[in-house]
Amino acid sequence: MEQLRSQWPRVAAEIVGSSHTLLLLDYDGTLTRIAPTPEQATLPAPTRSVLRALSRHPRITVAVISERPLNELRRRVGVRNLIYIGNHGREMWQAGRQAKVIVPRSFQETVARIGSQLASVVADIPGALVKDKGLSVSLHYRLVPTDLESHLMGIFVRDILPLVRSSELTVLYGRKVIELCPRLTWIKGHAALWLMKEIQRRAVLPIYIGDDHTGGGAFGALAEDITIQVGAHVGSKAHYYVRDVKEVITFLRWMAATC
Ligand SMILES: O=P(O)(O)OC[C@H]1O[C@H](O[C@H]2O[C@H](CO)[C@@H](O)[C@H](O)[C@H]2O)[C@H](O)[C@@H](O)[C@@H]1O
């Protein structure tokens, strides 16, 4: 993985020379800085402005792709005419319409059942936060005191992991978050490929920018394209990295002004 800045002339020429760009952007850790709680990760107004400018650009299609639920994502970003993909790629909003990957009802019932069990076993651990996202559930531990983290993990491994292993769910480990979601062969990468097909009427250059730590991202699926990791994460499948969210916004401003 190389620093984007070190390869900039080549990458910039590829982008400027393309007839249409599909820009896929994660939300947390990419458009917003990581905050102590999910609620606090609000989108700064200048970032919303650059997304709005990009959304009106005739040669750029923008999709925000997140592990958050679709409705919450749309509310947080608040820019019309973007494509939104939520819940690990399983909920989509495009051209004013919602599409969903079919997830059997039994899977959703399992998410609810194990999610409520999870909430009850971590209830006494200060800072532990369980978020029911409909098609998935997250256990956030960013605010759990460091000396209690291994206790929390112990409870998770003892009480929850066996339930997950004997169910249709799987576990993803993210940035101070553990995600339980249906074990389906449809993740962010598949949603990205589906989107590329959808807009294939033009020659499309995909650019994916994300801070993926879970392995559920789209870097692997877009191996031929421009993939940019936020932060030099070891083991990332991205081709390039930028240092932080600030560099992402600089890149987006450049695209809005130059393409
Ligand atoms: O797919 P993404 O948009 O990158 O979402 C990944 C996770 O983002 C959120 O959690 C992360 O950001 C929070 C706010 O900055 C932070 O408090 C938390 O520690 C991070 O893990 C979101 O709440 C999760 O559901 C997503 O999986």
The ligand as an SDF file (V2000), in Angstrom:
LIG
                    3D

 27 28  0  0  0  0  0  0  0  0999 V2000
  -18.9550    1.4120    7.5700 O   0  0  0  0  0  0  0  0  0  0  0  0
  -18.6140    2.6100    8.3750 P   0  0  0  0  0  0  0  0  0  0  0  0
  -19.4040    3.8100    7.9680 O   0  0  0  0  0  0  0  0  0  0  0  0
  -17.1260    2.8880    8.4140 O   0  0  0  0  0  0  0  0  0  0  0  0
  -19.0820    2.2140    9.8590 O   0  0  0  0  0  0  0  0  0  0  0  0
  -18.2360    1.4580   10.7480 C   0  0  0  0  0  0  0  0  0  0  0  0
  -18.8110    1.5450   12.1640 C   0  0  0  0  0  0  0  0  0  0  0  0
  -19.0100    2.9310   12.4100 O   0  0  0  0  0  0  0  0  0  0  0  0
  -19.6110    3.2770   13.6500 C   0  0  0  0  0  0  0  0  0  0  0  0
  -18.7290    2.9690   14.7140 O   0  0  0  0  0  0  0  0  0  0  0  0
  -17.4520    3.5820   14.6110 C   0  0  0  0  0  0  0  0  0  0  0  0
  -17.6080    5.0190   14.6610 O   0  0  0  0  0  0  0  0  0  0  0  0
  -18.1320    5.5240   15.9260 C   0  0  0  0  0  0  0  0  0  0  0  0
  -18.2680    7.0330   15.7730 C   0  0  0  0  0  0  0  0  0  0  0  0
  -17.0570    7.6300   15.3900 O   0  0  0  0  0  0  0  0  0  0  0  0
  -17.1760    5.1380   17.0640 C   0  0  0  0  0  0  0  0  0  0  0  0
  -17.7080    5.6110   18.3060 O   0  0  0  0  0  0  0  0  0  0  0  0
  -17.0240    3.6050   17.1080 C   0  0  0  0  0  0  0  0  0  0  0  0
  -16.0700    3.2470   18.0880 O   0  0  0  0  0  0  0  0  0  0  0  0
  -16.5480    3.0990   15.7320 C   0  0  0  0  0  0  0  0  0  0  0  0
  -16.5140    1.6730   15.7140 O   0  0  0  0  0  0  0  0  0  0  0  0
  -20.9530    2.5920   13.7610 C   0  0  0  0  0  0  0  0  0  0  0  0
  -21.5610    2.9040   15.0020 O   0  0  0  0  0  0  0  0  0  0  0  0
  -20.8140    1.0880   13.6030 C   0  0  0  0  0  0  0  0  0  0  0  0
  -22.1010    0.4950   13.6020 O   0  0  0  0  0  0  0  0  0  0  0  0
  -20.1330    0.8070   12.2740 C   0  0  0  0  0  0  0  0  0  0  0  0
  -19.8690   -0.5790   12.1810 O   0  0  0  0  0  0  0  0  0  0  0  0
  1  2  2  0
  2  3  1  0
  2  4  1  0
  2  5  1  0
  5  6  1  0
  6  7  1  0
  7  8  1  0
  7 26  1  0
  8  9  1  0
  9 10  1  0
  9 22  1  0
 10 11  1  0
 11 12  1  0
 11 20  1  0
 12 13  1  0
 13 14  1  0
 13 16  1  0
 14 15  1  0
 16 17  1  0
 16 18  1  0
 18 19  1  0
 18 20  1  0
 20 21  1  0
 22 23  1  0
 22 24  1  0
 24 25  1  0
 24 26  1  0
 26 27  1  0
M  END
$$$$
